[in-house]
Amino acid sequence: MLKEFKEFIMTGNVIELSVAVILAGAVGAVVKGFTEYIMMPLAGQFTGGMDFSSFKLILSPAVYDEHGGLITAENAILYGTWINSIINLLIVGFILFLVIKSYRKLERKKEAAPPPPPSGPTEVELLQEIRDALKK
């Protein structure tokens, strides 16, 4: 059973999937950092320095004892965090749109190049020569 597991784990598909998952995690961290640390401050600048993450609707406030210890945590709908998520989605979507658009533009340039003309006689010409040779 251990030998079968070793054969399964060492197949190319499992290793490639492992690499893809690890790479996706790293790319996710880069995208998250880009949106949170670069694009969100710019979006905040355009909205007058507004930070949506602090927006919330408190359903029940936090309850503390007489010494300041927390008894019951605050129950709130964090709609500002949701707004930030939507803004992040729009930013990432727009950037992916630009990347795909530029990629397609490069592909069109590659496809636009005409194929080189075939060298030598065509198939029809060869067949005509063979026909003529057989007639003689």
N, C-alpha and C positions, 0 to 999 in steps of 0.2 A: 504494500500500500504506500509506503514511503517512497519507493522508487517511482510509482505512478504519479504521485504528487510532485516529485522533483521533475519528471518529464513534462507535466502540465505547466508548472510554474516557469520552466525554462523555455517554453515555446516563444516564438517571436511576438505573437499577439499580446500575450500577458505583459511582456517586458515593454513593448511599445505603448500599451495602455498605461502602465505605471509611469513611464516617462511623460506621457501626455497629461496625466493627472497632476504630477508634480509641476510641470511647466504651466499648466492652467492656474494652479495656486499662485505661482510667482507672477504671472501676468495679471491675475486678479488683484494682487497687492499693488502692482504698479498702477493699474487703472484706478483703484480706490485712492491711492496717494495722489494721483494726478487730479482727480475730481475734487477730493477734499481739500488739498493743500494749494492747488493752483487755480482751478476753475471756480470753486465755491467762493473764495475771497473776491475774485473778479465779479461774480454774480452779486455778491453782497455789496460791492462798490456801486454797481449799477442800480441796486435797490436802496441806496442810501445807507449802507452799512447794516442793513437788517439781517439778523441771524434767525432764520426760521426755526432752528432746533429748540429754541426756548419757548415756542408757542405750544400751549397745552390747555386742555379743558379739564379742570380738576373736578372729579366726581365726588371724592371724599378726601379731606385734607389729612395729613399725617397727624398722628396722636402721639404726644410725648408725655412722659411721667414728670413728676416735680423736679427730678434731677436732670432733666434734659435727655433722658434715654428714650429711644424710639420704641413705642409700643406697637403701633400699626403704621405701616408705610402708606404714603400717599397713593391714591388710586386716581390715575389721570389718563386721558386720551392724549397721546403725544402726536398731534396732527402736524406739528412743525417738523418733526423728524421725517414724517411721511412726505411732506412737501420737499424736504431736502432730497429724499430718495427719488422723487419724480424729477427734480432738477438734475440729479446725477444721471438718471436714465436718459434724459434729453441730451445732456452733454456728451455722454458716451455714444449714444446713437448718432449724433451729428458728426462726431469725430470718425466713427466707423463708416458713415456715409461718405465722408471726404476721402478716407483711405480706399474704399471700394471704387469710388469714382475715379481716382487717380490710377488705380490698378487697371480698370477697364480702359482708360485712355491709353495706357502703355500697351495693352493687348491689341487695341485697334491699330496702333502704329505697326505692330509686328505683323498683323494680318494684312495690312495694306500693301506690303511689299509684294510685287508680282513674282510669281514663281519663275525660275530661270527656264529659258527655252530648252526643249530636249535636244541633246546633241545627236548628230547623225540623222539618218533617214527615219521616217516614221514607219509604223507597222504596215500601214497601207502601201507605202512606197516599196517596202521590202516584198510584200506579197505580189505587187505588180511586176517587180523584177523577176521573181520566181516564175510567175505565169509566163512572162515573155521568154524566159530561158527555156521553159518546157515546150513552148510553141516551136522553137527553133529546133 
